Amino acid sequence: MKKVRSVVKGLLIVLILLGLVRGAFFYRDYRIEKSLLDIERSETTFNYAQLISNAKALSKLPFMATGADLPKELQELDYDEYRSIRFRRDQGPWFGIHKPFEVQFFHAGALFQNPVKINEIIAGKSYPLTYSPDFFNFGHNQFNPKHFSDIGYAGFRLHYPLNTNDYFDELVSFLGASYFRALGEGHKYGISARGLAIDTAVSTGEEFPVFKEFWLQRPRWHDDTATIYALLDSPSITGAYKFTITPGSDTVIDVEAHLFTRKDIGKLGIAPLTSMYLFGENTKNKFDDFRPEVHDSDGLLVSNANGEWLWRPLDNSEHLRISNFTDNNPRGFGLLQRDRDISNYLDFEARYEQRPSVWVEPVGEWGKGAVELVEIPSEQEIHDNIVAYWVPDQKITAGQELQYHYRLHWFTRLPIEKIPGDVTATRTGVGGVSGKQETQKRKFVIDFDILNMKEEVEKGIAVLEVSASEGKIVGQNLVYNPATKGLTAYIDFKPNGKISEIRASVVKKGRHISEVWSYQWLP
């Protein structure tokens, strides 16, 4: 009995100490924020409802582009000169006050010549974070930064102890137009997201909305999420955005977008993702490169409302490709880096096998529309040539108010439950029998991650279903793959000179047990 009392007493002491520590941190937060509030800098009341109202009011006014008024030496910086400008971490506004997040700024210059306004929210009040050259180490650049006035910042990034408790890793960055990128545990930057895409791959040219102003909610020591607000502006639309960022092995960004149109929009892309695919195992126009594959993403995955899972391997062909996958209230879509084998890249600096995949999870009903995939021919890995987004069916006209809510998952393993087996590889080459040059045919070899199915395939219980919208399927075979322990499909396709949409899947007793492999053939 004495032992029990002793244990209970010990637990009570621990709880009291934890309470004191928690109270001390709250008091520290209070003192810090009170001291900041006492600083003489302009303040305004801030809330999301007011930001939405401001975005609506802005949409009634003519669009005014943010002018670039940077000193000449900043405008003319080359890539290496710009990269040598580093933010001094110890100057960050959240540094050294026991917050779970830190914020650092990007200097304006080089490609980023349109500064954005950045504010901090403390206790419901908004305070501008003004530019200071003391925040930066200018590296080997020879100019005198003391001559710079309040030129603003190009963007910002949040840091968080993502991989270890001892180091604040880069977590998310907002830099350029409406682009932003995030990382999960063990990731290296690759794919990007955007606030909106307008008229992508349209002959009249693409419009790039910009986040012109940000508000960063100052976190408290116990917060496990960061909140960012942004005002979007462009000739065609304005918007109020709220980003709730939850870091982890899979980092999740909850996005709320409240949009107001200035004019009619031909094609509005919701939740756009932008990535890079130079070449891989299925690329027809080969590259003279020692590496087997070079890409940030290798396929588009779509989860339709009817329960179908569709996989489209990415390609970098000689021609622009535009594919549409229609749906009503989609369950999700994303650009994935599915191949995680370092031996398939052999690039120990870029580490493409560590690039994150991104999944778009709609919240609420999005109605009728289509996931659109744009694949742009590219000859260099420095260019993002892959874009995917949701295009609503409804006609977008001037004076409309639109709302979209979705979650972006930055992950290694798909965070959504999925039963059908993955398509893990797509290879293509001359069709027909080995040793014969049947150049009028094209062969596709597809690996499916479906295990323990050897007997079902050999008995014809699990079969391959293939179709083509144009041309003919002149051969098909499904076999057990002893190397992968999964299944491999061989398909011979004879084109007829027209664009063809080819589909293939493994079916058992009338039910799809694999993703639907989807491929666009261009003559």
C-alpha positions, 0 to 999 in steps of 0.5 A: 500500500505504501508503494502505491501511495509513493507511486501516486505521489510521484505522479502528482509531483510530475504533473505539477512540475509539467503544469509549472513548466507549461505555465512558464512557457505561456507566461514567456509567450505572453511577455514576448508578445506583449513586448512586441505589441509595445513596439511602435509599428503600425498595426491593424486588426486581422481576421480571415473574414476581413481578408475575404471581404478585401479580396472581393473589394479588390475584384471590383477594381482594375488590376494593377500589376506590382511594379519592379522597382529594384536597384539595378544591381539586384535586377542583374544578379545571375543564378550563383550571385543570387544564391550567395545571398543567405538569410541570417537565421539569428535575425529571424523574427521567431528565432530563439523564443522556443517556438516550434517554427522559424521564419526566414525571408528570400531576398528580392532580385534576379528572377524574383523582382516583384516583392511581396508584402509580409505581415505577422499576426500577434493577438489578432493584430497585423504588423508589417515585417519590413525589409532590413539588409541586416537580415542577410549575408550577401556572400561574394556580391560587391554592392553595398546593401546599406543603400537599399531602402524598404524593397520588401521580400521575394517570399519566405519559408518556414523551418521546423525540426522535421527530421531530428529535434536538433535541427530546424529543417526547411518545411515549406516555402512560398516564392514566385507568383503563387508557387509553394513547396513543402517537405515531409520527413526525409524528402528533398524539394521537387514538385510544387503547388500553386494557388491557381492556374489560368489558361494553361496550355492555351494558345492565347497564353497562360496567366499567372496569378500572384500572392501579393501579400501574406499574413503569418500567424505567430505560433505559440510554443505548444502549436503543432500547426502553422497558419498562413493567409494570403491575398491572390491577385491577377487580371482575371481573379482575386482570392483570399487563401488560408493555409494550415500546415501540419508537419510530419512524415507526411506533411499536410497543407489544408487549403481554403480558397475564396475566389472572386472573378474580375472577368470571364476565364476560359480554363480555371485550374484548381489545386494545380501541381507542377513537376518535372519529367525529363526521361524514364523507362517509357520515354520514346525520345531517348536522352544521351545521359548516364542516368537511367531516369531523371524526374521529380514525378513519374505518374498521375494517379486519379481516384474517381467517384465511382471507385476506379483508380487510374494511373497515367505514366508520365512521358516527355515526347516531341509534342505537347500532350493534354489529357482529360479525365472527367469525373463528378465529385472526384475523390482525389488526384496527385502527381507521384514519385512512385519509383524509390529505388536509388539505382534507377536514378544514380544521381547522388546529388539530386536524389530523385528517389527522395522527392515527395509525391503530392495528393490532392484531397477535395473537401466537400463536393467539387461537382462535374469537371475533369482532372487535366494533365499537361505534358510539355516537351523539355530538353533540360531537367531545370524546367518544370514541364508537367502540370495537373489540376482540376477544371470545373465544368461550370462556365467561369464568368465575371462577377462570380464567387467561388469556394474550394477547400482541399488538402495537399498531402506531401508523402512517400507512401500514399496516405489514402486507403487503396485496394487495387494493385499499383502499376509500378513500371511502364516500358515501351519499344518496337512491337511484335516478336523479339528478333523481328522488326515489326515497326508498324507495332508498338509494345507496352510492358506493364508491371503490376504490384499484385502478389500471390496471383501466379495460380490465378493467372495460369488458370485464367481466373485473373485476366488482362482487359485492354482497349484502345480508342483508335488503332488495334490491340493485336496481342496481349498476355499476362504472366507471373513475374518471378523477379517482382513476385507480381504480374507483368502485362505484354501488349502489342498495339497497331496505331492507325495514325490517330491519337489513341487512348489505351487502357489496361487492367487486371480483372478477377471475376469481373472486379478490377484488382489493379489500377487502370493503366492509361496511356495516350498514344501520339502518332 
